[in-house]
Amino acid sequence: MLDCFVEAGSELQRTQVAPEADAFTFSEIAGHAGVTVTDEDLSAAEAEDILASLRTVTNEMDESEVTTGSRILFITPTLKGILDDFSLANPNRSNRVLTRFSRIVEVPQSRFYTEITLNSGEGDRFGYSKGAAAKDINWMVVERSAVIKFDKHVASRAFSPDELETLDSYMMKCRKYGIVELLDNKLDGVRVSAAPAA
């Protein structure tokens, strides 16, 4: 029984908790007052277009003295794949702008929006959905010290069939409450590229 709950808890974290936490974090960063969100249609972009977009933002950050040692690039797997293919096919062409980031993290588009709606959890309304005015994020650059992020409360519990009046089965629930805040004096270290609103 314990092994079953360990497996179920792991799957719940992977498929529900982590995606919702990521989506909340990215939407809070993109929606923070003072964060620059640039509209860019990269749906048919070539690698050179993406590299030029990233070069523009790294130049701005360099000129604002944002440290490169903790700059993280969050980017969709599709755009990262275009860059990877370009690097492999064109070993003599420069993609050195990517060295201006301490880390590159791929984020699925399904959790990479400028706005989300957190669902109530009642009935079958759980998780999150894309916000009504949301844009798809192409990439986001974040200097680590610009963001305050931590979990204030995390609680999970398994219920037995004896405790559930409507189900003859076990149930696992998870509650998580956290904070995502940005330091207003470090907003030079945050940039977002998003697809234009449909």
N, CA, C and O of each residue as an XYZ file, in Angstrom:
792
protein
N       0.833     -1.204      0.000
C       0.000      0.000      0.000
C       0.873      1.262      0.000
O       0.585      2.220     -0.718
N       1.936      1.258      0.804
C       2.816      2.424      0.876
C       3.463      2.698     -0.477
O       3.554      3.850     -0.902
N       3.913      1.642     -1.153
C       4.529      1.813     -2.469
C       3.547      2.436     -3.458
O       3.932      3.257     -4.291
N       2.273      2.040     -3.360
C       1.246      2.601     -4.260
C       1.102      4.099     -4.051
O       0.988      4.853     -5.017
N       1.107      4.537     -2.787
C       0.950      5.961     -2.523
C       2.197      6.744     -2.894
O       2.094      7.898     -3.307
N       3.367      6.146     -2.756
C       4.592      6.804     -3.197
C       4.532      7.020     -4.706
O       4.848      8.102     -5.201
N       4.123      5.981     -5.428
C       4.002      6.083     -6.885
C       2.935      7.092     -7.289
O       3.145      7.901     -8.192
N       1.783      7.037     -6.609
C       0.697      7.975     -6.918
C       1.106      9.406     -6.606
O       0.813     10.320     -7.378
N       1.789      9.607     -5.470
C       2.244     10.943     -5.109
C       3.238     11.499     -6.101
O       3.206     12.684     -6.434
N       4.125     10.635     -6.572
C       5.111     11.045     -7.571
C       4.429     11.451     -8.873
O       4.801     12.446     -9.495
N       3.432     10.676     -9.278
C       2.708     10.984    -10.520
C       1.899     12.274    -10.371
O       1.819     13.070    -11.306
N       1.299     12.477     -9.191
C       0.554     13.709     -8.944
C       1.483     14.926     -9.043
O       1.117     15.937     -9.642
N       2.663     14.830     -8.467
C       3.629     15.923     -8.548
C       4.025     16.202     -9.993
O       4.084     17.355    -10.419
N       4.296     15.131    -10.743
C       4.782     15.274    -12.117
C       3.733     15.835    -13.064
O       4.038     16.678    -13.907
N       2.491     15.366    -12.925
C       1.471     15.721    -13.909
C       0.574     16.887    -13.505
O      -0.063     17.499    -14.363
N       0.513     17.204    -12.207
C      -0.398     18.256    -11.766
C       0.305     19.377    -11.001
O       0.199     20.547    -11.371
N       1.017     19.020     -9.942
C       1.568     20.034     -9.044
C       2.678     20.845     -9.721
O       2.637     22.075     -9.705
N       3.654     20.179    -10.306
C       4.779     20.895    -10.929
C       4.335     21.775    -12.102
O       4.754     22.930    -12.178
N       3.490     21.263    -13.030
C       3.049     22.147    -14.119
C       2.287     23.374    -13.631
O       2.480     24.476    -14.145
N       1.410     23.178    -12.623
C       0.658     24.319    -12.111
C       1.580     25.327    -11.421
O       1.414     26.535    -11.588
N       2.543     24.837    -10.654
C       3.496     25.734     -9.980
C       4.323     26.504    -11.004
O       4.554     27.702    -10.841
N       4.770     25.822    -12.057
C       5.530     26.498    -13.113
C       4.683     27.564    -13.792
O       5.121     28.703    -13.954
N       3.466     27.191    -14.189
C       2.589     28.134    -14.893
C       2.307     29.362    -14.038
O       2.295     30.488    -14.536
N       2.081     29.136    -12.744
C       1.839     30.256    -11.825
C       3.067     31.164    -11.748
O       2.949     32.387    -11.821
N       4.237     30.561    -11.601
C       5.473     31.335    -11.488
C       5.710     32.189    -12.726
O       5.970     33.387    -12.613
N       5.623     31.584    -13.900
C       5.899     32.330    -15.137
C       4.872     33.435    -15.368
O       5.231     34.530    -15.799
N       3.599     33.159    -15.087
C       2.569     34.176    -15.296
C       2.726     35.331    -14.303
O       2.485     36.487    -14.651
N       3.128     35.019    -13.069
C       3.347     36.076    -12.084
C       4.527     36.959    -12.481
O       4.468     38.179    -12.325
N       5.586     36.357    -12.988
C       6.743     37.141    -13.427
C       6.367     38.019    -14.615
O       6.658     39.216    -14.624
N       5.718     37.423    -15.621
C       5.354     38.172    -16.831
C       4.349     39.274    -16.535
O       4.357     40.309    -17.201
N       3.486     39.069    -15.550
C       2.450     40.038    -15.243
C       2.843     41.086    -14.226
O       2.041     41.959    -13.897
N       4.062     41.017    -13.722
C       4.497     41.979    -12.707
C       4.656     43.373    -13.319
O       5.207     43.523    -14.409
N       4.173     44.378    -12.611
C       4.297     45.754    -13.089
C       5.761     46.114    -13.300
O       6.595     45.911    -12.417
N       6.062     46.647    -14.469
C       7.422     47.068    -14.771
C       8.235     46.063    -15.553
O       9.324     46.389    -16.025
N       7.728     44.834    -15.706
C       8.441     43.826    -16.498
C       8.179     44.091    -17.980
O       7.033     44.269    -18.394
N       9.240     44.114    -18.764
C       9.125     44.352    -20.196
C       8.696     43.078    -20.912
O       9.413     42.077    -20.900
N       7.510     43.123    -21.540
C       7.016     42.004    -22.355
C       6.968     42.494    -23.795
O       6.195     43.392    -24.130
N       7.798     41.898    -24.641
C       7.884     42.299    -26.043
C       7.074     41.335    -26.896
O       7.235     40.119    -26.789
N       6.207     41.874    -27.739
C       5.439     41.042    -28.667
C       6.333     40.653    -29.846
O       6.873     41.513    -30.542
N       6.478     39.336    -30.057
C       7.269     38.824    -31.182
C       6.602     37.577    -31.719
O       6.370     36.620    -30.979
N       6.296     37.585    -32.989
C       5.733     36.393    -33.613
C       6.898     35.527    -34.104
O       7.498     35.798    -35.145
N       7.200     34.489    -33.339
C       8.302     33.580    -33.704
C       7.778     32.238    -34.202
O       8.516     31.253    -34.236
N       6.503     32.200    -34.587
C       5.892     30.927    -35.000
C       6.546     30.357    -36.256
O       6.583     29.140    -36.441
N       7.058     31.225    -37.113
C       7.742     30.750    -38.322
C       9.189     31.233    -38.349
O       9.782     31.388    -39.416
N       9.743     31.467    -37.176
C      11.075     32.065    -37.086
C      12.173     31.077    -37.472
O      12.067     29.871    -37.247
N      13.219     31.628    -38.056
C      14.450     30.898    -38.302
C      15.357     31.094    -37.085
O      15.114     31.960    -36.244
N      16.404     30.273    -37.010
C      17.320     30.370    -35.877
C      17.933     31.761    -35.774
O      18.118     32.277    -34.672
N      18.250     32.372    -36.916
C      18.856     33.703    -36.893
C      17.929     34.730    -36.244
O      18.393     35.653    -35.574
N      16.605     34.569    -36.444
C      15.639     35.493    -35.844
C      15.640     35.360    -34.322
O      15.603     36.357    -33.601
N      15.681     34.121    -33.847
C      15.667     33.869    -32.401
C      16.964     34.366    -31.775
O      16.951     34.998    -30.718
N      18.088     34.075    -32.439
C      19.382     34.534    -31.933
C      19.449     36.061    -31.883
O      19.998     36.630    -30.939
N      18.890     36.721    -32.899
C      18.894     38.189    -32.917
C      18.038     38.746    -31.775
O      18.402     39.740    -31.147
N      16.906     38.101    -31.515
C      16.034     38.518    -30.418
C      16.752     38.381    -29.080
O      16.678     39.271    -28.234
N      17.448     37.260    -28.896
C      18.187     37.037    -27.650
C      19.385     37.974    -27.534
O      19.722     38.421    -26.438
N      20.029     38.272    -28.665
C      21.168     39.197    -28.643
C      20.720     40.591    -28.214
O      21.422     41.272    -27.466
N      19.556     41.009    -28.688
C      19.031     42.325    -28.296
C      18.852     42.408    -26.789
O      19.238     43.396    -26.164
N      18.265     41.370    -26.209
C      18.000     41.404    -24.768
C      19.290     41.271    -23.955
O      19.425     41.911    -22.912
N      20.235     40.455    -24.414
C      21.493     40.339    -23.669
C      22.289     41.640    -23.746
O      22.943     42.025    -22.777
N      22.239     42.316    -24.890
C      22.913     43.622    -24.998
C      22.328     44.605    -23.995
O      23.061     45.323    -23.313
N      20.984     44.631    -23.909
C      20.321     45.549    -22.969
C      20.720     45.226    -21.528
O      20.989     46.126    -20.732
N      20.755     43.944    -21.207
C      21.124     43.544    -19.846
C      22.590     43.843    -19.555
O      22.936     44.299    -18.466
N      23.438     43.583    -20.531
C      24.867     43.887    -20.347
C      25.071     45.377    -20.087
O      25.832     45.758    -19.197
N      24.390     46.219    -20.865
C      24.523     47.665    -20.693
C      23.952     48.140    -19.356
O      24.364     49.174    -18.829
N      22.997     47.373    -18.810
C      22.422     47.707    -17.498
C      23.163     47.021    -16.359
O      22.747     47.091    -15.203
N      24.276     46.351    -16.700
C      25.147     45.689    -15.722
C      24.455     44.557    -14.956
O      24.704     44.349    -13.768
N      23.583     43.835    -15.661
C      22.960     42.649    -15.073
C      23.956     41.502    -15.197
O      24.424     41.194    -16.293
N      24.276     40.874    -14.077
C      25.295     39.828    -14.080
C      24.911     38.641    -14.966
O      23.750     38.233    -15.009
N      25.900     38.100    -15.665
C      25.646     36.926    -16.510
C      25.708     35.633    -15.701
O      25.224     34.595    -16.151
N      26.299     35.691    -14.516
C      26.523     34.482    -13.730
C      25.271     33.787    -13.243
O      25.313     32.606    -12.897
N      24.149     34.502    -13.211
C      22.912     33.866    -12.751
C      21.730     34.225    -13.633
O      20.589     34.258    -13.171
N      22.002     34.494    -14.903
C      20.935     34.729    -15.887
C      20.435     33.391    -16.399
O      21.224     32.559    -16.848
N      19.145     33.184    -16.332
C      18.567     31.928    -16.816
C      17.661     32.223    -18.001
O      16.839     33.138    -17.952
N      17.815     31.449    -19.058
C      16.941     31.548    -20.225
C      15.936     30.408    -20.168
O      16.307     29.235    -20.217
N      14.651     30.764    -20.063
C      13.561     29.797    -20.176
C      13.013     29.931    -21.588
O      12.705     31.037    -22.032
N      12.888     28.813    -22.297
C      12.510     28.861    -23.709
C      11.692     27.616    -24.063
O      11.884     26.552    -23.475
N      10.791     27.757    -25.015
C       9.985     26.596    -25.407
C      10.871     25.548    -26.084
O      11.874     25.899    -26.706
N      10.510     24.263    -25.967
C      11.285     23.214    -26.640
C      11.339     23.403    -28.156
O      12.332     23.049    -28.791
N      10.278     23.958    -28.733
C      10.256     24.181    -30.182
C      11.338     25.165    -30.598
O      12.090     24.900    -31.536
N      11.424     26.300    -29.908
C      12.444     27.297    -30.253
C      13.845     26.798    -29.929
O      14.789     27.051    -30.677
N      13.978     26.093    -28.818
C      15.295     25.528    -28.472
C      15.724     24.511    -29.520
O      16.901     24.444    -29.873
N      14.786     23.724    -30.019
C      15.093     22.749    -31.069
C      15.592     23.416    -32.336
O      16.508     22.910    -32.984
N      15.000     24.548    -32.698
C      15.454     25.299    -33.876
C      16.900     25.751    -33.688
O      17.709     25.675    -34.613
N      17.216     26.224    -32.475
C      18.592     26.649    -32.195
C      19.558     25.476    -32.212
O      20.672     25.595    -32.721
N      19.137     24.339    -31.656
C      19.992     23.154    -31.636
C      20.287     22.664    -33.048
O      21.426     22.331    -33.374
N      19.247     22.624    -33.883
C      19.432     22.168    -35.265
C      20.359     23.102    -36.033
O      21.182     22.653    -36.831
N      20.220     24.400    -35.788
C      21.071     25.390    -36.449
C      22.531     25.182    -36.063
O      23.417     25.210    -36.916
N      22.772     24.975    -34.781
C      24.147     24.799    -34.294
C      24.787     23.563    -34.891
O      25.973     23.566    -35.220
N      23.996     22.499    -35.029
C      24.525     21.254    -35.583
C      24.808     21.389    -37.078
O      25.822     20.899    -37.574
N      23.901     22.058    -37.787
C      24.046     22.177    -39.243
C      25.030     23.261    -39.655
O      25.559     23.238    -40.766
N      25.277     24.218    -38.751
C      26.151     25.350    -39.092
C      27.215     25.547    -38.019
O      27.189     26.542    -37.295
N      28.146     24.609    -37.911
C      29.136     24.697    -36.826
C      30.022     25.932    -36.894
O      30.626     26.316    -35.892
N      30.105     26.554    -38.060
C      30.952     27.746    -38.194
C      30.186     29.047    -38.002
O      30.782     30.123    -38.035
N      28.876     28.965    -37.801
C      28.053     30.158    -37.570
C      27.942     30.406    -36.077
O      27.829     29.456    -35.303
N      27.970     31.626    -35.670
C      28.002     31.966    -34.250
C      26.638     31.853    -33.580
O      25.636     32.368    -34.076
N      26.629     31.175    -32.458
C      25.461     31.174    -31.575
C      25.933     31.512    -30.156
O      25.358     31.066    -29.164
N      26.992     32.309    -30.097
C      27.632     32.593    -28.814
C      26.758     33.407    -27.868
O      27.069     33.518    -26.683
N      25.681     33.970    -28.372
C      24.766     34.676    -27.474
C      24.247     33.740    -26.387
O      23.902     34.188    -25.293
N      24.189     32.452    -26.680
C      23.695     31.483    -25.699
C      24.649     31.346    -24.514
O      24.245     30.886    -23.447
N      25.905     31.740    -24.692
C      26.850     31.689    -23.568
C      26.623     32.828    -22.582
O      27.247     32.857    -21.521
N      25.741     33.764    -22.913
C      25.426     34.878    -22.016
C      24.437     34.463    -20.923
O      24.039     35.281    -20.094
N      24.046     33.186    -20.930
C      23.128     32.659    -19.922
C      23.834     31.580    -19.115
O      24.575     30.766    -19.667
N      23.602     31.578    -17.812
C      24.223     30.557    -16.962
C      23.543     29.210    -17.134
O      24.138     28.163    -16.877
N      22.302     29.245    -17.568
C      21.530     28.015    -17.708
C      20.415     28.239    -18.718
O      19.871     29.338    -18.818
N      20.074     27.184    -19.473
C      18.963     27.234    -20.417
C      17.986     26.133    -20.026
O      18.359     24.964    -19.930
N      16.734     26.518    -19.802
C      15.708     25.580    -19.339
C      14.562     25.559    -20.349
O      14.013     26.605    -20.696
N      14.209     24.377    -20.813
C      13.081     24.231    -21.739
C      11.777     24.160    -20.952
O      11.671     23.418    -19.975
N      10.790     24.935    -21.384
C       9.476     24.979    -20.724
C       8.406     24.685    -21.762
O       8.293     25.413    -22.749
N       7.605     23.619    -21.559
C       6.524     23.324    -22.512
C       5.554     24.501    -22.627
O       5.254     25.166    -21.636
N       5.073     24.748    -23.835
C       4.162     25.868    -24.060
C       2.922     25.783    -23.181
O       2.347     26.813    -22.830
N       2.504     24.584    -22.822
C       1.286     24.397    -22.035
C       1.376     24.969    -20.622
O       0.365     25.037    -19.923
N       2.559     25.378    -20.194
C       2.691     26.034    -18.883
C       3.447     27.358    -18.981
O       4.005     27.838    -17.995
N       3.458     27.943    -20.186
C       4.268     29.133    -20.448
C       3.391     30.248    -21.010
O       3.431     30.539    -22.206
N       2.593     30.873    -20.129
C       1.655     31.918    -20.530
C       1.878     33.179    -19.697
O       2.420     33.118    -18.593
N       1.456     34.319    -20.237
C       1.570     35.574    -19.495
C       0.492     35.709    -18.427
O       0.597     36.558    -17.542
N      -0.542     34.877    -18.504
C      -1.635     34.933    -17.525
C      -2.302     33.574    -17.449
O      -2.522     32.929    -18.475
N      -2.630     33.131    -16.233
C      -3.379     31.890    -16.072
C      -4.539     32.110    -15.118
O      -4.582     33.086    -14.370
N      -5.484     31.168    -15.167
C      -6.590     31.137    -14.215
C      -6.416     29.896    -13.358
O      -6.338     28.785    -13.882
N      -6.354     30.076    -12.040
C      -6.288     28.931    -11.133
C      -7.707     28.461    -10.866
O      -8.534     29.229    -10.374
N      -7.992     27.219    -11.184
C      -9.339     26.683    -11.041
C      -9.647     26.349     -9.584
O      -8.739     26.187     -8.769
N     -10.916     26.250     -9.272
C     -11.376     26.161     -7.884
C     -11.039     24.844     -7.195
O     -10.889     24.812     -5.974
N     -10.918     23.762     -7.953
C     -10.686     22.452     -7.344
C     -11.977     21.718     -7.023
O     -11.943     20.576     -6.566
N     -13.108     22.356     -7.256
C     -14.386     21.705     -7.007
C     -14.833     20.926     -8.238
O     -14.651     21.365     -9.374
N     -15.416     19.774     -7.987
C     -15.860     18.934     -9.096
C     -14.679     18.526     -9.947
O     -13.680     18.020     -9.435
N     -14.789     18.746    -11.244
C     -13.677     18.399    -12.142
C     -12.879     19.639    -12.536
O     -12.073     19.582    -13.465
N     -13.095     20.769    -11.835
C     -12.365     22.000    -12.139
C     -11.137     22.098    -11.239
O     -11.189     22.684    -10.157
N     -10.045     21.520    -11.698
C      -8.808     21.575    -10.938
C      -7.687     22.030    -11.855
O      -7.860     22.123    -13.070
N      -6.544     22.310    -11.265
C      -5.402     22.750    -12.061
C      -5.538     24.202    -12.482
O      -6.010     25.042    -11.717
N      -5.122     24.485    -13.695
C      -5.122     25.849    -14.209
C      -5.506     25.836    -15.673
O      -5.499     24.792    -16.325
N      -5.841     27.005    -16.179
C      -6.114     27.141    -17.604
C      -5.514     28.465    -18.084
O      -5.245     29.365    -17.289
N      -5.318     28.561    -19.360
C      -4.762     29.782    -19.953
C      -5.730     30.934    -19.710
O      -6.936     30.788    -19.909
N      -5.208     32.067    -19.283
C      -6.047     33.223    -18.991
C      -6.688     33.807    -20.237
O      -6.195     33.617    -21.350
N      -7.787     34.517    -20.043
C      -8.545     35.061    -21.169
C      -7.715     36.027    -22.021
O      -7.845     36.044    -23.245
N      -6.874     36.820    -21.382
C      -6.055     37.793    -22.118
C      -4.605     37.333    -22.242
O      -3.720     38.139    -22.530
N      -4.361     36.048    -22.027
C      -2.989     35.529    -21.997
C      -2.354     35.476    -23.377
O      -3.030     35.318    -24.394
N      -1.041     35.613    -23.380
C      -0.234     35.420    -24.580
C       0.687     34.228    -24.340
O       1.075     33.957    -23.204
N       1.032     33.524    -25.405
C       2.014     32.438    -25.310
C       3.405     33.060    -25.177
O       3.790     33.915    -25.974
N       4.145     32.624    -24.173
C       5.509     33.128    -23.998
C       6.452     32.345    -24.908
O       6.400     31.116    -24.956
N       7.311     33.059    -25.626
C       8.342     32.433    -26.459
C       9.554     32.069    -25.600
O      10.008     30.925    -25.579
N      10.053     33.069    -24.903
C      11.180     32.885    -23.997
C      11.120     33.934    -22.890
O      10.472     34.971    -23.025
N      11.806     33.639    -21.803
C      11.878     34.547    -20.662
C      13.293     34.488    -20.112
O      13.839     33.404    -19.906
N      13.881     35.639    -19.876
C      15.198     35.705    -19.258
C      15.016     36.261    -17.851
O      14.395     37.307    -17.663
N      15.559     35.557    -16.870
C      15.419     35.966    -15.477
C      16.785     35.891    -14.797
O      17.450     34.856    -14.819
N      17.183     37.001    -14.200
C      18.367     36.989    -13.354
C      17.897     36.554    -11.971
O      17.017     37.175    -11.375
N      18.495     35.481    -11.475
C      17.982     34.783    -10.293
C      17.665     35.694     -9.099
O      16.641     35.506     -8.443
N      18.512     36.660     -8.815
C      18.301     37.478     -7.616
C      17.143     38.453     -7.757
O      16.764     39.094     -6.777
N      16.568     38.585     -8.956
C      15.448     39.502     -9.159
C      14.127     38.930     -8.644
O      13.156     39.664     -8.462
N      14.096     37.609     -8.408
C      12.839     36.937     -8.058
C      12.907     36.362     -6.644
O      13.893     35.741     -6.249
N      11.834     36.589     -5.902
C      11.654     35.949     -4.598
C      10.588     34.872     -4.802
O       9.451     35.181     -5.156
N      10.953     33.625     -4.580
C      10.014     32.521     -4.799
C      10.225     31.468     -3.732
O      11.325     30.940     -3.573
N       9.162     31.166     -2.999
C       9.237     30.066     -2.036
C       7.839     29.582     -1.690
O       6.856     30.309     -1.828
N       7.777     28.340     -1.240
C       6.514     27.733     -0.824
C       6.262     28.083      0.637
O       7.114     27.841      1.491
N       5.095     28.651      0.925
C       4.749     28.994      2.301
C       4.050     27.837      3.007
O       4.180     27.668      4.220
N       3.307     27.041      2.237
C       2.555     25.939      2.842
C       2.386     24.833      1.809
O       1.884     25.076      0.712
N       2.801     23.628      2.154
C       2.599     22.463      1.304
C       2.081     21.336      2.184
O       2.717     20.962      3.169
N       0.935     20.806      1.825
C       0.356     19.708      2.605
C      -0.298     18.713      1.669
O      -1.055     19.090      0.775
N      -0.002     17.447      1.879
C      -0.677     16.396      1.120
C      -1.207     15.367      2.103
O      -0.652     15.169      3.183
N      -2.294     14.717      1.706
C      -2.919     13.759      2.597
C      -3.620     12.694      1.775
O      -4.193     12.969      0.721
N      -3.560     11.465      2.287
C      -4.280     10.350      1.663
C      -5.508     10.029      2.519
O      -5.431      9.957      3.746
N      -6.632      9.841      1.843
C      -7.885      9.501      2.520
C      -8.229      8.045      2.220
O      -8.089      7.592      1.084
N      -8.676      7.318      3.234
C      -9.070      5.916      3.056
C     -10.549      5.837      2.677
O     -11.269      6.825      2.825
N     -11.017      4.682      2.190
C     -12.443      4.533      1.865
C     -13.345      4.779      3.075
O     -14.489      5.204      2.916
N     -12.838      4.514      4.283
C     -13.647      4.745      5.489
C     -13.921      6.231      5.717
O     -14.918      6.586      6.347
N     -13.037      7.106      5.206
C     -13.194      8.544      5.412
C     -14.000      9.218      4.304
O     -14.474     10.341      4.476
N     -14.155      8.541      3.177
C     -14.834      9.128      2.027
C     -16.276      8.623      1.941
O     -16.514      7.420      1.830
N     -17.216      9.535      1.992
C     -18.610      9.139      1.948
C     -19.097      8.866      0.536
O     -20.036      8.094      0.344
N     -18.478      9.482     -0.446
C     -18.971      9.354     -1.818
C     -18.157      8.398     -2.680
O     -18.567      8.062     -3.791
N     -17.016      7.963     -2.178
C     -16.168      7.071     -2.970
C     -15.773      5.844     -2.161
O     -15.545      5.925     -0.954
N     -15.697      4.729     -2.831
C     -15.215      3.502     -2.199
C     -13.786      3.254     -2.673
O     -13.470      2.218     -3.258
N     -12.945      4.233     -2.402
C     -11.563      4.138     -2.873
C     -10.695      5.081     -2.041
O     -11.184      5.852     -1.215
N      -9.416      4.989     -2.288
C      -8.487      5.907     -1.651
C      -8.396      7.186     -2.482
O      -8.625      7.165     -3.691
N      -8.065      8.288     -1.833
C      -7.899      9.558     -2.528
C      -6.694     10.284     -1.943
O      -6.456     10.264     -0.736
N      -5.941     10.928     -2.836
C      -4.802     11.721     -2.389
C      -5.051     13.165     -2.781
O      -5.414     13.455     -3.921
N      -4.854     14.067     -1.836
C      -5.010     15.496     -2.100
C      -3.705     16.213     -1.771
O      -2.925     15.784     -0.920
N      -3.501     17.317     -2.474
C      -2.303     18.120     -2.239
C      -2.702     19.587     -2.237
O      -3.414     20.044     -3.132
N      -2.246     20.322     -1.236
C      -2.453     21.765     -1.148
C      -1.088     22.433     -1.142
O      -0.179     22.020     -0.422
N      -0.962     23.467     -1.951
C       0.318     24.172     -2.012
C       0.037     25.663     -2.149
O      -0.752     26.088     -2.993
N       0.694     26.441     -1.310
C       0.539     27.890     -1.361
C       1.934     28.500     -1.309
O       2.737     28.177     -0.433
N       2.203     29.369     -2.242
C       3.532     29.966     -2.276
C       3.491     31.405     -2.717
O       2.427     31.961     -2.989
N       4.649     31.995     -2.783
C       4.767     33.395     -3.181
C       5.771     33.516     -4.318
O       6.813     32.861     -4.325
N       5.435     34.361     -5.270
C       6.357     34.737     -6.348
C       6.314     36.255     -6.420
O       5.273     36.837     -6.725
N       7.419     36.884     -6.147
C       7.486     38.347     -6.134
C       8.798     38.787     -6.776
O       9.791     38.060     -6.734
N       8.797     39.951     -7.356
C      10.001     40.491     -7.981
C      10.470     41.735     -7.235
O       9.664     42.500     -6.705
N      11.772     41.919     -7.204
C      12.351     43.118     -6.602
C      12.337     44.234     -7.652
O      12.951     44.109     -8.712
N      11.638     45.307     -7.347
C      11.465     46.373     -8.330
C      12.776     47.025     -8.755
O      12.863     47.566     -9.858
N      13.793     46.983     -7.902
C      15.075     47.588     -8.277
C      15.941     46.643     -9.121
O      17.069     46.984     -9.476
N      15.403     45.444     -9.444
C      16.172     44.498    -10.261
C      15.410     44.071    -11.516
O      15.704     43.025    -12.095
N      14.441     44.868    -11.933
C      13.634     44.500    -13.097
C      14.409     44.549    -14.406
O      13.943     44.022    -15.416
N      15.607     45.184    -14.406
C      16.462     45.130    -15.600
C      16.879     43.695    -15.894
O      17.283     43.383    -17.014
N      16.784     42.822    -14.898
C      17.188     41.432    -15.059
C      16.065     40.504    -15.474
O      16.216     39.285    -15.398
N      14.940     41.054    -15.911
C      13.807     40.223    -16.337
C      13.301     40.734    -17.686
O      12.993     41.917    -17.833
N      13.218     39.845    -18.659
C      12.684     40.176    -19.970
C      11.825     39.012    -20.466
O      12.117     37.846    -20.201
N      10.759     39.358    -21.191
C       9.829     38.346    -21.697
C       9.535     38.625    -23.157
O       9.272     39.764    -23.543
N       9.583     37.571    -23.970
C       9.144     37.638    -25.361
C       7.889     36.788    -25.480
O       7.894     35.613    -25.113
N       6.812     37.381    -25.993
C       5.546     36.651    -26.089
C       4.933     36.839    -27.472
O       5.117     37.871    -28.117
N       4.206     35.829    -27.907
C       3.499     35.917    -29.184
C       2.413     36.971    -29.076
O       1.810     37.126    -28.014
N       2.150     37.700    -30.154
C       1.058     38.693    -30.110
C      -0.264     38.014    -29.772
O      -0.474     36.848    -30.105
N      -1.152     38.751    -29.108
C      -2.466     38.211    -28.745
C      -3.224     37.839    -30.011
O      -3.162     38.540    -31.021
N      -3.939     36.721    -29.937
C      -4.689     36.241    -31.112
C      -5.885     37.127    -31.388
O      -6.632     36.880    -32.335
